[in-house]
């Protein structure tokens, strides 16, 4: 008989991560206050240097991401915008030109631009390139893909200029989205590609941002998302799979955009997400998985959606009806190893007061979808922010990001022992922004000092949590595409 004390690989890895995080927090509590302030500071200059270097040139190791180049543009540009900075005009023009060359002739954006190859007999056999009539030159186009389309559109909106926004061919984009629409109501990621919740979110998000969302695109999307909510409460990538943080965010955001969020079991969804925040302070993506800095946004952003869009979700979630039991969610406790605890002042003078619990009604109704105003979806819903404290421990999450995910030399990462990268830099900073603005009642107000861990210089720009673009850029793009619609009508 095997010993019951034998630990699994998962348990061993979890123990190692917890020890690494504990060591970081113990180091923090053991150093003088001046060093603590430095450790808790967002290293803005180093992050900017890292980001700008990556936008201009990448090393050979990045060749594995050749089909993700619009994503790299978005991750870097959005991170720069979160830091309150922008790129110069020359770099902006180069970025617009590059993304324009990724735009497919029939709409959508591919992972890279068309490429020429003169010695391509074998490649021709596998990829059937387009042949130019008068030469032996073959032009290869990467296939337009919903994921890179979402990344390219968000990157161009983040740049924000008229030139950037005008470079998006909305007519062909609509044609591309319609082509990706499956008869089931869901979307495919690319021509003959997989159907999943990602595809639904990226398609509906792009259509909403560009003001081309209509009944044809929305039809039966909600049915597919609903079929992906699992017994756990979270949302899976496809029916029958395991609930996952990224898909839960995508599914919830999509249901908000199409005004069918009331069809989800929101109490069960919240319950699942709440328990993804671990003792380290950060979030895991699935049950029994390790903490990962990127879920600071994918899981933390779910709470931003639920709290900031309560006017869409309705009072059903914020109060119990007559004769109904209350559903109580306890906020995660702060990490015991840390000196930053409930109701205490941190060494830099900012409050680290913990988050209080909230009450929710159990169960979710299968109500019919409400009529949706596609011109305003996602826009009016950013008004009237939450009047309750965060449903997650925002201070503990900020502590994890700043002490465990931040590389002092620039960039952010998954967890201790991991290397920095642009993906984690983008989503760790996005999650940090969600934390800082999670207490706000008024969109025009500044965050309370107790909501921002570390010095005030740590404060980032606010984001629109559905689209994960800086809020000012979202409003500018919404106005631009609203004007374009009025001119064409």
C-alpha positions in Angstrom: 0.0 0.0 0.0 1.4 3.4 -0.9 2.0 5.9 1.8 -0.8 8.5 2.1 1.9 11.1 2.9 3.3 10.9 -0.7 2.8 14.3 -2.3 1.8 14.9 -5.9 3.7 17.1 -8.4 1.0 19.7 -8.1 1.3 19.8 -4.3 5.1 20.1 -4.6 4.9 23.0 -7.1 2.3 24.7 -5.0 4.5 24.4 -1.9 7.5 25.8 -3.8 5.5 28.8 -5.0 4.1 29.5 -1.6 7.6 29.4 -0.1 8.9 31.8 -2.8 6.1 34.2 -2.1 6.5 33.9 1.6 10.2 34.7 1.3 9.5 37.8 -0.7 7.0 39.0 1.9 9.4 38.2 4.7 12.2 40.1 3.0 9.8 43.1 2.7 8.9 43.0 6.4 12.6 42.7 7.5 14.1 45.7 5.6 14.1 49.3 6.7 11.1 51.6 5.8 13.0 53.3 3.0 13.8 50.0 1.3 10.2 48.9 1.8 9.0 52.0 -0.1 11.4 51.3 -2.9 10.2 47.6 -3.1 6.6 48.7 -3.2 7.2 51.3 -5.9 6.2 50.7 -9.5 9.4 51.1 -11.5 7.9 53.3 -14.2 11.1 54.3 -16.0 12.4 50.8 -16.2 9.1 49.5 -17.5 9.0 52.2 -20.2 12.5 51.4 -21.3 11.6 47.7 -21.5 8.4 48.3 -23.4 9.8 50.8 -26.0 12.7 48.5 -26.7 10.3 45.7 -27.5 8.2 47.8 -29.7 11.1 48.7 -31.9 13.1 45.5 -32.1 12.7 41.9 -30.7 15.4 39.3 -30.5 15.5 36.0 -32.4 13.8 34.1 -29.5 10.5 35.8 -30.4 10.3 34.0 -33.8 7.9 31.6 -32.1 5.5 34.5 -31.8 5.6 35.4 -35.5 1.8 34.7 -35.8 1.1 36.9 -32.8 2.7 40.2 -33.8 -0.5 42.3 -33.4 -0.7 40.9 -29.9 2.8 42.1 -29.1 1.8 45.6 -30.4 -1.2 45.6 -28.2 0.5 44.3 -25.1 3.2 46.9 -25.3 1.0 49.9 -26.4 -1.6 49.2 -23.8 1.1 48.9 -21.1 2.5 52.3 -22.2 -0.9 53.8 -22.1 -1.6 52.5 -18.6 1.6 54.2 -17.5 0.2 57.5 -18.9 2.7 57.7 -21.7 2.5 57.5 -25.5 4.9 56.7 -28.4 6.3 59.4 -30.7 4.7 60.2 -34.0 7.3 58.3 -36.1 6.8 55.1 -34.1 3.1 55.5 -34.2 3.2 55.8 -38.0 5.3 52.7 -38.3 2.9 50.8 -36.0 -0.1 51.8 -38.1 1.6 50.9 -41.3 2.6 47.5 -39.9 -0.9 46.7 -38.6 -2.4 47.9 -41.9 -0.3 45.3 -43.7 -1.7 42.6 -41.3 -5.2 43.6 -42.4 -6.7 40.9 -44.7 -8.0 41.8 -48.2 -11.4 40.5 -47.1 -11.3 42.0 -43.6 -9.9 41.1 -40.2 -6.3 41.0 -39.1 -3.8 38.2 -39.4 -0.9 37.4 -37.1 1.6 39.1 -39.5 1.8 40.9 -42.9 2.0 39.3 -46.3 5.4 37.9 -47.0 7.2 37.2 -50.3 9.2 34.1 -51.1 11.0 33.2 -54.3 12.0 29.6 -53.4 8.8 28.1 -52.3 7.9 24.9 -54.1 7.5 22.9 -50.8 5.7 25.8 -49.1 3.4 26.2 -52.1 2.3 22.6 -51.7 1.3 23.1 -48.0 0.0 26.6 -48.1 -1.4 27.3 -51.6 -0.2 30.9 -51.9 -1.5 33.5 -54.3 0.6 33.6 -57.4 1.5 36.9 -59.2 0.7 36.7 -62.9 3.8 38.1 -64.4 6.6 36.8 -62.1 7.6 33.7 -60.2 6.9 35.6 -57.0 4.5 34.1 -54.5 2.8 36.2 -51.9 1.9 34.5 -48.6 -0.8 35.9 -46.3 -1.3 34.7 -42.8 -4.9 33.8 -42.3 -7.1 36.5 -40.6 -7.9 35.4 -37.1 -10.3 36.8 -34.5 -7.7 36.9 -31.7 -5.2 39.0 -33.7 -8.1 41.1 -35.0 -9.1 42.0 -31.5 -5.4 42.7 -30.6 -4.9 44.9 -33.7 -8.2 46.9 -33.2 -7.3 47.5 -29.5 -3.8 48.5 -30.4 -5.1 51.0 -33.0 -7.7 52.4 -30.6 -4.9 52.8 -28.0 -2.8 54.8 -30.5 -6.0 56.9 -30.8 -5.3 59.2 -33.7 -7.7 59.7 -36.6 -5.1 58.1 -38.9 -5.0 55.1 -36.7 -8.8 54.7 -36.5 -9.3 55.4 -40.2 -6.9 52.6 -41.0 -9.6 50.0 -39.9 -11.8 49.0 -42.8 -15.1 48.6 -40.9 -17.1 47.5 -43.9 -14.7 44.6 -44.6 -14.5 43.9 -40.9 -18.2 43.4 -40.7 -18.0 41.0 -43.6 -15.2 39.1 -41.9 -17.2 38.8 -38.6 -20.2 37.6 -40.5 -18.0 35.0 -42.2 -16.8 33.8 -38.8 -20.3 33.4 -37.5 -21.3 29.8 -37.1 -24.9 28.6 -37.7 -25.0 27.6 -34.0 -24.7 31.3 -33.1 -21.1 31.1 -31.8 -18.0 32.3 -33.8 -15.0 30.5 -35.2 -11.5 31.9 -34.5 -10.6 31.7 -38.2 -11.9 30.1 -41.4 -12.8 26.5 -40.5 -11.2 27.1 -37.1 -12.3 26.2 -33.6 -15.5 27.5 -31.9 -15.1 28.7 -28.4 -15.9 31.5 -25.9 -12.7 33.5 -26.9 -14.1 33.7 -30.5 -17.4 35.0 -29.2 -15.8 37.7 -27.0 -13.3 38.9 -29.6 -15.9 39.1 -32.3 -18.5 40.9 -30.2 -15.9 43.2 -28.6 -14.5 44.3 -32.0 -18.0 44.8 -33.4 -19.0 46.9 -30.3 -15.9 49.0 -30.4 -16.3 49.7 -34.1 -20.0 50.4 -33.7 -21.0 47.7 -36.2 -22.7 45.4 -33.7 -26.2 44.3 -34.9 -28.8 41.6 -34.4 -27.3 39.3 -36.9 -23.9 39.1 -35.1 -25.6 38.8 -31.7 -28.1 36.1 -32.6 -27.7 33.0 -30.4 -24.3 34.0 -29.0 -25.9 34.0 -25.5 -27.1 30.4 -25.9 -23.6 29.3 -26.6 -22.0 31.2 -23.7 -24.7 29.8 -21.4 -23.9 26.3 -22.5 -20.3 26.8 -21.4 -21.1 27.8 -17.7 -20.1 24.8 -15.7 -21.3 23.2 -12.4 -18.4 25.0 -10.7 -19.9 28.4 -11.6 -17.2 29.7 -13.9 -17.2 29.5 -17.7 -15.3 27.0 -19.8 -13.9 27.5 -23.3 -16.4 25.2 -24.8 -19.3 23.0 -23.5 -18.1 20.2 -21.2 -14.7 21.7 -20.4 -13.3 23.0 -17.1 -14.1 26.5 -15.9 -11.2 28.9 -16.6 -10.5 32.4 -15.6 -9.8 33.8 -19.1 -12.9 32.2 -20.6 -15.0 33.3 -17.6 -14.0 36.9 -18.2 -14.6 36.5 -22.0 -18.0 34.9 -21.4 -19.2 37.5 -18.8 -18.0 40.5 -20.9 -19.8 39.1 -24.0 -23.0 38.6 -22.1 -22.8 42.2 -20.8 -22.2 43.5 -24.3 -25.2 41.6 -25.8 -27.3 42.5 -22.8 -28.0 38.9 -21.7 -25.9 38.8 -18.6 -29.1 38.1 -16.5 -29.2 34.6 -18.1 -26.0 33.5 -16.3 -25.9 32.1 -12.8 -24.1 35.1 -11.4 -24.0 34.0 -7.8 -22.3 30.8 -8.7 -19.9 32.6 -11.0 -18.9 35.0 -8.3 -18.5 32.2 -5.8 -16.1 30.5 -8.2 -14.0 33.6 -9.0 -13.8 34.6 -5.3 -12.1 31.3 -4.4 -9.5 31.7 -7.2 -7.7 34.3 -5.1 -5.2 32.3 -3.0 -3.2 32.9 0.1 -0.4 34.4 -2.0 -2.7 37.4 -2.8 -2.8 36.7 -6.5 -5.3 34.7 -8.6 -5.1 31.2 -10.2 -6.8 30.5 -13.5 -8.4 27.2 -12.5 -9.1 25.2 -9.4 -5.9 23.5 -8.0 -3.6 25.5 -10.3 -0.8 27.8 -9.4 -1.1 31.6 -8.9 -0.3 33.6 -12.1 0.1 37.4 -12.4 -1.9 37.5 -15.7 -5.0 36.5 -13.8 -4.8 39.8 -11.9 -6.8 41.0 -14.9 -8.6 37.9 -16.2 -10.1 37.2 -12.7 -9.8 40.6 -11.1 -11.5 42.1 -14.2 -14.6 39.9 -13.6 -15.2 41.8 -10.4 -14.7 45.1 -12.2 -17.4 44.0 -14.7 -19.8 42.9 -11.9 -19.4 46.0 -9.8 -19.1 48.7 -12.4 -21.9 47.3 -14.6 -24.4 46.7 -11.8 -26.9 48.9 -13.7 -27.1 46.2 -16.4 -26.8 43.3 -14.1 -29.6 44.7 -11.9 -30.5 44.8 -8.3 -31.0 41.0 -8.2 -27.4 40.6 -7.3 -27.0 43.4 -4.8 -29.9 42.6 -2.5 -32.0 39.7 -1.5 -35.6 39.6 -2.3 -38.4 39.1 0.3 -38.1 35.7 2.1 -34.9 34.8 0.3 -31.7 33.8 2.1 -28.7 36.0 1.7 -25.6 34.6 -0.1 -22.5 35.7 1.8 -19.1 36.0 0.2 -16.1 36.5 2.5 -13.2 38.5 1.1 -9.9 36.6 1.0 -7.7 37.1 4.0 -4.4 39.0 3.6 -1.3 36.8 3.4 -0.4 36.0 7.0 3.3 36.4 6.3 2.9 40.0 5.3 3.1 42.9 7.6 0.5 44.7 5.5 -2.7 43.7 7.2 -6.3 44.8 7.8 -6.7 48.4 9.0 -2.9 49.1 9.2 -0.9 51.8 7.5 1.8 50.6 5.2 5.3 52.0 5.5 4.7 54.4 2.6 1.7 56.0 4.3 -1.0 54.5 2.2 -3.8 52.6 3.9 -4.1 48.9 3.3 -7.6 48.5 4.8 -9.1 45.2 3.8 -12.2 44.6 1.8 -15.5 43.8 3.5 -17.9 41.1 2.5 -20.9 41.6 0.2 -24.2 39.8 0.0 -25.8 38.2 -3.0 -28.9 36.4 -3.8 -28.3 32.7 -4.7 -29.1 31.2 -8.1 -29.4 32.7 -11.6 -32.6 33.1 -13.6 -33.0 32.0 -17.2 -34.7 35.2 -18.2 -35.2 36.1 -21.9 -32.7 38.6 -23.2 -33.6 42.2 -23.1 -33.6 44.4 -26.3 -30.2 46.0 -26.8 -29.2 49.4 -28.1 -26.2 48.5 -30.2 -25.2 52.2 -30.6 -24.6 52.6 -26.9 -23.7 49.2 -25.6 -20.6 49.3 -23.4 -20.7 53.1 -23.4 -23.6 54.0 -21.1 -22.7 51.1 -18.9 -19.5 52.7 -17.8 -21.5 55.3 -16.0 -22.6 54.8 -12.5 -19.7 52.9 -10.9 -20.1 50.5 -8.0 -21.1 51.8 -4.7 -19.8 48.8 -2.8 -16.3 47.8 -1.8 -14.4 45.3 -4.0 -15.5 41.7 -3.9 -11.8 40.6 -3.9 -8.9 41.6 -1.7 -7.5 44.4 -3.8 -4.6 45.3 -1.5 -3.4 41.7 -1.3 -3.5 41.5 -5.1 -1.5 44.7 -5.5 1.0 43.4 -3.0 1.5 40.3 -5.1 1.9 42.2 -8.3 4.4 44.7 -6.9 6.5 42.4 -4.8 6.2 39.0 -6.7 5.4 39.9 -10.3 7.4 43.0 -10.9 10.9 42.8 -12.3 12.9 45.7 -10.8 14.8 46.0 -14.2 11.5 46.5 -16.1 8.6 44.4 -17.1 6.3 42.0 -15.1 6.0 38.3 -14.9 3.9 35.3 -13.9 5.4 34.6 -10.5 8.8 34.4 -8.7 11.5 32.4 -10.7 9.7 33.2 -13.9 11.0 35.7 -16.6 9.4 38.9 -17.6 7.5 39.1 -20.8 5.1 41.6 -22.6 2.0 39.5 -22.1 2.4 39.4 -18.3 3.4 43.1 -18.2 0.2 44.0 -20.0 -2.1 42.0 -17.8 -0.4 42.6 -14.5 -0.6 46.3 -15.1 -4.2 46.0 -16.2 -5.0 44.1 -13.0 -3.2 46.7 -11.0 -5.3 49.4 -12.6 -8.5 47.4 -11.8 -7.4 47.2 -8.1 -6.7 50.9 -7.8 -10.1 52.0 -9.2 -12.1 49.2 -7.7 -13.4 51.4 -4.8 -14.6 54.3 -7.0 -18.2 55.5 -6.9 -17.7 58.3 -9.4 -15.9 57.8 -12.7 -14.5 61.4 -12.6 -13.1 61.0 -9.0 -9.6 60.1 -8.1 -9.0 56.8 -6.3 -9.0 57.0 -2.5 -5.5 56.8 -0.9 -6.4 53.6 0.8 -7.1 52.0 -2.6 -3.6 52.5 -3.9 -0.8 50.4 -2.4 2.6 52.1 -2.4 3.3 55.7 -3.3 0.9 57.8 -5.3 3.2 57.5 -8.3 2.0 53.9 -8.6 -1.4 55.1 -9.8 -2.1 54.0 -13.4 -4.7 55.1 -15.9 -8.2 53.7 -15.6 -9.4 51.1 -18.1 -12.7 50.2 -19.6 -12.9 46.7 -18.1 -14.9 45.1 -20.9 -12.4 46.0 -23.6 -9.2 46.5 -21.6 -8.3 49.7 -23.2 -7.5 52.9 -21.4 -10.8 54.7 -20.6 -10.0 58.0 -22.4 -9.0 56.1 -25.5 -12.3 54.2 -25.4 -14.4 57.3 -25.2 -12.5 58.9 -28.0 -12.9 55.9 -30.2 -16.6 55.6 -29.4 -17.2 59.2 -30.4 -15.1 58.8 -33.5 -17.0 55.7 -34.7 -20.4 57.3 -33.7 -19.6 60.3 -35.9 -18.6 57.9 -38.7 -22.0 56.2 -38.5 -23.9 59.5 -38.5 -22.0 60.6 -41.6 -22.7 57.4 -43.5 -26.4 57.3 -42.6 
